[in-house]
Amino acid sequence: QVQLVESGGGLVQPGGSLRLSCAASGSIFRLYSMGWYRQAPGKQRDVVATLTTTGGTEYADSVKGRFTISRDNAKNTVYLQMSSLNPEDTAVYYCNLVQGIARYTYWGQGTQVTVSS
């Protein structure tokens, strides 16, 4: 079992910044990938950014140039640095971890990010 705990969400004005953290614990394999997703009210859960086992990154077009994903392997923690936030970024943000041959996916409980003036 793997547990993911997110933190760092909150209320921020347009143009502001936030950094989200996600700490993983449990039966974590040597090779794994992590990522961030978000879900706005009435919308599906969409990928925001992913980080592969080799350090490669992928970003949704809507956040390119504004968000940065990174990982501290020693702490099994992934971060999402968010800048130039706008109201369209308002959502519950979830981190995930994928591992194993079957690529089993674990999810955190989510953290609310609200961008509003």
ChimeraX commands (.cxc) that place a marker at each C-alpha (Angstrom):
marker #1 position 0.00,0.00,0.00 radius 0.5
marker #1 position 1.08,3.55,-0.75 radius 0.5
marker #1 position -0.20,6.68,0.93 radius 0.5
marker #1 position 0.07,10.16,-0.55 radius 0.5
marker #1 position -0.40,13.28,1.55 radius 0.5
marker #1 position -0.75,16.65,-0.15 radius 0.5
marker #1 position -0.28,20.10,1.33 radius 0.5
marker #1 position 0.20,23.71,0.28 radius 0.5
marker #1 position -3.18,24.56,-1.18 radius 0.5
marker #1 position -5.08,27.69,-0.28 radius 0.5
marker #1 position -6.54,30.98,-1.47 radius 0.5
marker #1 position -4.42,33.22,-3.67 radius 0.5
marker #1 position -5.10,36.29,-5.80 radius 0.5
marker #1 position -4.66,36.22,-9.58 radius 0.5
marker #1 position -1.00,36.49,-10.50 radius 0.5
marker #1 position 0.11,34.92,-7.25 radius 0.5
marker #1 position 2.09,31.76,-6.57 radius 0.5
marker #1 position 1.74,28.59,-4.54 radius 0.5
marker #1 position 3.85,25.49,-4.00 radius 0.5
marker #1 position 2.14,22.17,-3.48 radius 0.5
marker #1 position 3.85,19.22,-1.82 radius 0.5
marker #1 position 3.02,15.53,-1.89 radius 0.5
marker #1 position 4.79,13.07,0.40 radius 0.5
marker #1 position 4.59,9.37,-0.42 radius 0.5
marker #1 position 4.99,6.55,2.08 radius 0.5
marker #1 position 4.48,2.80,2.20 radius 0.5
marker #1 position 5.53,0.05,-0.18 radius 0.5
marker #1 position 7.24,2.17,-2.79 radius 0.5
marker #1 position 9.23,0.40,-5.49 radius 0.5
marker #1 position 12.62,1.55,-6.68 radius 0.5
marker #1 position 11.23,2.78,-9.99 radius 0.5
marker #1 position 8.13,4.93,-9.99 radius 0.5
marker #1 position 6.67,8.04,-11.53 radius 0.5
marker #1 position 4.64,10.80,-9.92 radius 0.5
marker #1 position 2.39,13.53,-11.18 radius 0.5
marker #1 position -0.21,16.18,-10.45 radius 0.5
marker #1 position -3.80,16.29,-11.63 radius 0.5
marker #1 position -6.63,18.70,-10.98 radius 0.5
marker #1 position -10.40,18.64,-11.02 radius 0.5
marker #1 position -12.62,21.72,-11.14 radius 0.5
marker #1 position -16.30,21.59,-10.13 radius 0.5
marker #1 position -18.32,19.79,-12.79 radius 0.5
marker #1 position -15.20,18.87,-14.74 radius 0.5
marker #1 position -13.19,15.71,-15.23 radius 0.5
marker #1 position -9.85,15.13,-13.58 radius 0.5
marker #1 position -7.12,16.29,-15.95 radius 0.5
marker #1 position -3.37,15.89,-15.90 radius 0.5
marker #1 position -1.34,18.96,-14.95 radius 0.5
marker #1 position 2.23,17.69,-14.90 radius 0.5
marker #1 position 4.08,14.39,-14.67 radius 0.5
marker #1 position 7.60,13.39,-13.70 radius 0.5
marker #1 position 9.09,10.12,-14.95 radius 0.5
marker #1 position 11.61,7.85,-13.26 radius 0.5
marker #1 position 14.34,9.31,-15.45 radius 0.5
marker #1 position 13.51,12.90,-14.58 radius 0.5
marker #1 position 11.59,13.78,-17.70 radius 0.5
marker #1 position 8.64,16.13,-17.38 radius 0.5
marker #1 position 5.39,16.67,-19.22 radius 0.5
marker #1 position 2.97,19.56,-18.79 radius 0.5
marker #1 position -0.53,20.36,-19.87 radius 0.5
marker #1 position -0.61,23.14,-22.45 radius 0.5
marker #1 position -2.61,25.32,-20.07 radius 0.5
marker #1 position 0.19,25.43,-17.48 radius 0.5
marker #1 position 3.35,25.38,-19.59 radius 0.5
marker #1 position 5.72,28.16,-18.58 radius 0.5
marker #1 position 3.86,28.74,-15.31 radius 0.5
marker #1 position 4.07,25.47,-13.37 radius 0.5
marker #1 position 7.13,23.40,-12.51 radius 0.5
marker #1 position 7.11,19.84,-11.18 radius 0.5
marker #1 position 10.07,18.48,-9.22 radius 0.5
marker #1 position 10.91,15.58,-6.91 radius 0.5
marker #1 position 13.04,14.91,-3.87 radius 0.5
marker #1 position 13.84,11.21,-4.22 radius 0.5
marker #1 position 15.29,10.90,-0.72 radius 0.5
marker #1 position 12.00,12.06,0.77 radius 0.5
marker #1 position 9.71,10.45,-1.82 radius 0.5
marker #1 position 8.15,13.86,-2.23 radius 0.5
marker #1 position 6.96,15.64,-5.35 radius 0.5
marker #1 position 6.35,19.37,-5.62 radius 0.5
marker #1 position 4.36,21.60,-7.92 radius 0.5
marker #1 position 5.49,25.21,-8.07 radius 0.5
marker #1 position 2.68,27.31,-9.49 radius 0.5
marker #1 position 3.17,30.88,-10.69 radius 0.5
marker #1 position 1.06,33.46,-12.53 radius 0.5
marker #1 position -2.07,31.80,-11.24 radius 0.5
marker #1 position -5.41,32.71,-12.76 radius 0.5
marker #1 position -9.02,31.86,-11.83 radius 0.5
marker #1 position -9.03,29.01,-14.36 radius 0.5
marker #1 position -6.46,27.25,-12.17 radius 0.5
marker #1 position -9.03,26.93,-9.37 radius 0.5
marker #1 position -9.50,23.22,-8.66 radius 0.5
marker #1 position -8.79,20.40,-6.28 radius 0.5
marker #1 position -5.25,19.26,-7.00 radius 0.5
marker #1 position -4.34,15.60,-6.61 radius 0.5
marker #1 position -0.94,13.97,-6.69 radius 0.5
marker #1 position -0.43,10.43,-7.87 radius 0.5
marker #1 position 2.20,7.71,-7.94 radius 0.5
marker #1 position 2.46,4.94,-10.53 radius 0.5
marker #1 position 4.61,1.87,-10.01 radius 0.5
marker #1 position 5.03,-1.80,-10.75 radius 0.5
marker #1 position 4.64,-3.89,-13.86 radius 0.5
marker #1 position 0.90,-3.30,-13.79 radius 0.5
marker #1 position 1.45,0.44,-13.35 radius 0.5
marker #1 position -0.82,0.60,-10.34 radius 0.5
marker #1 position -1.87,4.14,-9.54 radius 0.5
marker #1 position -2.26,5.67,-6.09 radius 0.5
marker #1 position -3.97,8.98,-5.37 radius 0.5
marker #1 position -3.77,11.55,-2.62 radius 0.5
marker #1 position -6.82,13.05,-0.96 radius 0.5
marker #1 position -6.51,16.33,-2.82 radius 0.5
marker #1 position -5.81,19.91,-1.80 radius 0.5
marker #1 position -7.96,22.88,-2.75 radius 0.5
marker #1 position -6.45,25.73,-4.75 radius 0.5
marker #1 position -8.64,28.80,-5.18 radius 0.5
marker #1 position -7.54,31.74,-7.30 radius 0.5
marker #1 position -9.82,34.72,-6.74 radius 0.5
marker #1 position -9.74,38.45,-6.14 radius 0.5
marker link #1:1,2 radius 0.2
marker link #1:2,3 radius 0.2
marker link #1:3,4 radius 0.2
marker link #1:4,5 radius 0.2
marker link #1:5,6 radius 0.2
marker link #1:6,7 radius 0.2
marker link #1:7,8 radius 0.2
marker link #1:8,9 radius 0.2
marker link #1:9,10 radius 0.2
marker link #1:10,11 radius 0.2
marker link #1:11,12 radius 0.2
marker link #1:12,13 radius 0.2
marker link #1:13,14 radius 0.2
marker link #1:14,15 radius 0.2
marker link #1:15,16 radius 0.2
marker link #1:16,17 radius 0.2
marker link #1:17,18 radius 0.2
marker link #1:18,19 radius 0.2
marker link #1:19,20 radius 0.2
marker link #1:20,21 radius 0.2
marker link #1:21,22 radius 0.2
marker link #1:22,23 radius 0.2
marker link #1:23,24 radius 0.2
marker link #1:24,25 radius 0.2
marker link #1:25,26 radius 0.2
marker link #1:26,27 radius 0.2
marker link #1:27,28 radius 0.2
marker link #1:28,29 radius 0.2
marker link #1:29,30 radius 0.2
marker link #1:30,31 radius 0.2
marker link #1:31,32 radius 0.2
marker link #1:32,33 radius 0.2
marker link #1:33,34 radius 0.2
marker link #1:34,35 radius 0.2
marker link #1:35,36 radius 0.2
marker link #1:36,37 radius 0.2
marker link #1:37,38 radius 0.2
marker link #1:38,39 radius 0.2
marker link #1:39,40 radius 0.2
marker link #1:40,41 radius 0.2
marker link #1:41,42 radius 0.2
marker link #1:42,43 radius 0.2
marker link #1:43,44 radius 0.2
marker link #1:44,45 radius 0.2
marker link #1:45,46 radius 0.2
marker link #1:46,47 radius 0.2
marker link #1:47,48 radius 0.2
marker link #1:48,49 radius 0.2
marker link #1:49,50 radius 0.2
marker link #1:50,51 radius 0.2
marker link #1:51,52 radius 0.2
marker link #1:52,53 radius 0.2
marker link #1:53,54 radius 0.2
marker link #1:54,55 radius 0.2
marker link #1:55,56 radius 0.2
marker link #1:56,57 radius 0.2
marker link #1:57,58 radius 0.2
marker link #1:58,59 radius 0.2
marker link #1:59,60 radius 0.2
marker link #1:60,61 radius 0.2
marker link #1:61,62 radius 0.2
marker link #1:62,63 radius 0.2
marker link #1:63,64 radius 0.2
marker link #1:64,65 radius 0.2
marker link #1:65,66 radius 0.2
marker link #1:66,67 radius 0.2
marker link #1:67,68 radius 0.2
marker link #1:68,69 radius 0.2
marker link #1:69,70 radius 0.2
marker link #1:70,71 radius 0.2
marker link #1:71,72 radius 0.2
marker link #1:72,73 radius 0.2
marker link #1:73,74 radius 0.2
marker link #1:74,75 radius 0.2
marker link #1:75,76 radius 0.2
marker link #1:76,77 radius 0.2
marker link #1:77,78 radius 0.2
marker link #1:78,79 radius 0.2
marker link #1:79,80 radius 0.2
marker link #1:80,81 radius 0.2
marker link #1:81,82 radius 0.2
marker link #1:82,83 radius 0.2
marker link #1:83,84 radius 0.2
marker link #1:84,85 radius 0.2
marker link #1:85,86 radius 0.2
marker link #1:86,87 radius 0.2
marker link #1:87,88 radius 0.2
marker link #1:88,89 radius 0.2
marker link #1:89,90 radius 0.2
marker link #1:90,91 radius 0.2
marker link #1:91,92 radius 0.2
marker link #1:92,93 radius 0.2
marker link #1:93,94 radius 0.2
marker link #1:94,95 radius 0.2
marker link #1:95,96 radius 0.2
marker link #1:96,97 radius 0.2
marker link #1:97,98 radius 0.2
marker link #1:98,99 radius 0.2
marker link #1:99,100 radius 0.2
marker link #1:100,101 radius 0.2
marker link #1:101,102 radius 0.2
marker link #1:102,103 radius 0.2
marker link #1:103,104 radius 0.2
marker link #1:104,105 radius 0.2
marker link #1:105,106 radius 0.2
marker link #1:106,107 radius 0.2
marker link #1:107,108 radius 0.2
marker link #1:108,109 radius 0.2
marker link #1:109,110 radius 0.2
marker link #1:110,111 radius 0.2
marker link #1:111,112 radius 0.2
marker link #1:112,113 radius 0.2
marker link #1:113,114 radius 0.2
marker link #1:114,115 radius 0.2
marker link #1:115,116 radius 0.2
marker link #1:116,117 radius 0.2
view
